[in-house]
């Protein structure tokens, strides 16, 4: 290849990379999130305005020691959260004052790789300013394993397109 064709190829690659980055920024800026996990039906969800209510779907960033655990064990991929991980999508199962009975929830003793999982919930009530987030999938990394989430960190989401709406 001569220098002119190499430069032309380099410009085309650069152009494609810039357009992909711009498209990703626009999609993310529009509040669209992709869920590839079995916690909720796989698909595309969009952040919508409003205060989340019980049983609505929510997005949030996991922080602290449980974000480190999720990173270490590969539960979450890299993403836009301050922890460097991608946001989680779950169902808002409990609000401040709601009773919590962790013994009524399915708890997995080990994750899908056979590593031990320790439950983080104790019987009681959801504390002020906190929320209980769960998923229907018994192996979901949710409040059963990382406890309550600050209510103010939750964003409502609605499904836009589901790949398999009836199953995971």
C-alpha positions as CSV (number, residue, x, y, z in Angstrom):
1,X,0.0,0.0,0.0
2,X,1.2,3.5,-0.7
3,X,1.2,6.4,1.7
4,X,-2.0,7.9,0.2
5,X,-4.0,4.7,0.7
6,X,-2.7,4.3,4.2
7,X,-3.7,7.9,5.1
8,X,-7.1,7.4,3.5
9,X,-7.6,4.2,5.5
10,X,-6.5,5.9,8.7
11,X,-9.0,8.8,8.1
12,X,-11.8,6.3,7.5
13,X,-11.0,4.4,10.7
14,X,-10.8,7.6,12.7
15,X,-14.1,8.8,11.2
16,X,-15.8,5.5,12.1
17,X,-14.4,5.7,15.7
18,X,-15.5,9.3,16.1
19,X,-19.0,8.4,14.8
20,X,-19.3,5.4,17.1
21,X,-18.2,7.4,20.1
22,X,-20.7,10.1,19.2
23,X,-23.5,7.6,18.8
24,X,-22.7,6.0,22.1
25,X,-22.7,9.4,23.8
26,X,-26.1,10.3,22.3
27,X,-27.6,6.9,23.3
28,X,-26.3,7.1,26.8
29,X,-27.3,10.8,27.0
30,X,-30.8,9.8,26.0
31,X,-30.9,7.7,29.2
32,X,-30.8,4.3,27.3
33,X,-29.4,1.4,29.2
34,X,-28.8,-2.2,28.0
35,X,-29.4,-5.1,30.3
36,X,-27.6,-8.3,29.3
37,X,-28.1,-10.1,32.6
38,X,-30.9,-12.5,33.7
39,X,-31.9,-10.1,36.6
40,X,-34.5,-8.5,34.4
41,X,-35.6,-9.4,30.8
42,X,-32.7,-8.7,28.5
43,X,-33.2,-5.6,26.5
44,X,-33.0,-1.8,26.3
45,X,-34.3,0.3,29.1
46,X,-34.7,4.1,29.3
47,X,-34.3,6.3,32.4
48,X,-37.6,8.3,32.9
49,X,-38.3,11.3,35.1
50,X,-40.1,10.9,38.4
51,X,-39.7,9.5,41.9
52,X,-39.6,5.7,41.8
53,X,-42.5,3.8,43.4
54,X,-42.7,0.3,44.8
55,X,-42.4,-2.4,42.2
56,X,-41.1,0.0,39.5
57,X,-37.8,-0.8,37.7
58,X,-34.9,1.3,38.8
59,X,-31.3,2.0,37.8
60,X,-28.5,2.8,40.3
61,X,-24.8,2.7,40.8
62,X,-23.3,0.3,43.4
63,X,-20.6,1.9,45.6
64,X,-18.2,0.9,48.3
65,X,-17.1,-2.6,49.3
66,X,-19.9,-4.3,47.3
67,X,-18.8,-2.4,44.1
68,X,-15.3,-3.8,44.8
69,X,-16.7,-7.3,45.2
70,X,-18.8,-7.0,42.0
71,X,-15.7,-5.9,40.1
72,X,-13.4,-8.5,41.7
73,X,-15.9,-11.3,40.9
74,X,-16.9,-10.0,37.5
75,X,-20.6,-9.5,38.4
76,X,-20.6,-6.1,36.6
77,X,-18.9,-4.8,33.5
78,X,-17.1,-1.5,33.3
79,X,-19.4,1.4,32.9
80,X,-20.4,5.0,33.7
81,X,-20.7,4.8,37.5
82,X,-18.2,6.6,39.8
83,X,-17.0,3.1,40.8
84,X,-16.2,2.5,37.2
85,X,-18.9,-0.2,36.9
86,X,-22.1,-0.1,34.9
87,X,-25.4,0.7,36.6
88,X,-27.6,-2.1,37.9
89,X,-31.2,-2.5,36.9
90,X,-33.5,-4.0,39.6
91,X,-37.1,-3.7,40.9
92,X,-37.8,-1.4,43.8
93,X,-39.1,-4.0,46.3
94,X,-39.2,-2.0,49.6
95,X,-39.4,1.6,50.8
96,X,-38.6,3.1,54.2
97,X,-40.7,1.5,56.9
98,X,-41.5,-1.6,54.9
99,X,-40.9,-4.9,56.7
100,X,-38.0,-7.1,55.5
101,X,-38.0,-10.8,56.0
102,X,-34.9,-12.1,54.4
103,X,-35.9,-15.7,55.2
104,X,-38.8,-15.4,52.8
105,X,-36.4,-14.6,49.9
106,X,-34.4,-17.3,48.0
107,X,-30.8,-16.9,49.0
108,X,-28.0,-18.7,47.1
109,X,-25.1,-19.9,49.3
110,X,-22.8,-19.8,46.3
111,X,-22.6,-17.8,43.1
112,X,-22.6,-19.3,39.6
113,X,-18.8,-20.0,39.9
114,X,-19.2,-21.8,43.3
115,X,-17.9,-18.9,45.3
116,X,-19.6,-18.3,48.7
117,X,-22.3,-15.6,48.9
118,X,-23.2,-14.0,52.2
119,X,-26.6,-12.5,52.7
120,X,-26.6,-8.9,53.8
121,X,-30.1,-8.5,55.1
122,X,-31.4,-9.0,58.6
123,X,-35.1,-9.1,59.7
124,X,-36.5,-5.7,60.4
125,X,-37.6,-2.6,58.4
126,X,-36.2,-0.6,55.5
127,X,-34.4,2.4,57.2
128,X,-35.3,6.0,56.4
129,X,-33.8,7.2,53.1
130,X,-33.0,3.6,52.0
131,X,-34.6,1.2,49.5
132,X,-34.7,-2.6,49.0
133,X,-34.0,-3.6,45.4
134,X,-34.5,-7.1,44.2
135,X,-34.8,-9.2,41.0
136,X,-36.9,-12.2,40.3
137,X,-33.9,-14.2,39.3
138,X,-32.7,-16.2,42.4
139,X,-29.0,-15.7,41.6
140,X,-29.3,-11.9,41.0
141,X,-26.7,-9.7,42.8
142,X,-29.2,-7.5,44.6
143,X,-30.1,-6.2,48.1
144,X,-30.1,-9.8,49.4
145,X,-26.3,-9.7,49.1
146,X,-25.4,-5.9,49.3
147,X,-28.1,-4.6,51.5
148,X,-30.1,-1.4,51.2
149,X,-29.5,1.3,48.6
150,X,-29.9,5.1,49.1
151,X,-33.3,6.0,47.8
152,X,-32.0,9.2,46.3
153,X,-29.6,7.2,44.1
154,X,-32.5,5.4,42.3
155,X,-33.6,6.4,38.8
156,X,-36.9,5.1,37.3
157,X,-36.5,3.0,34.1
158,X,-39.0,1.7,31.6
159,X,-38.4,-1.1,29.0
160,X,-38.0,0.2,25.5
161,X,-37.2,-3.1,23.7
162,X,-37.0,-6.5,25.3
163,X,-35.4,-9.4,23.5
164,X,-37.3,-12.1,25.3
165,X,-40.1,-10.4,27.4
166,X,-41.5,-13.6,28.9
167,X,-38.3,-15.2,30.0
168,X,-34.7,-14.5,30.7
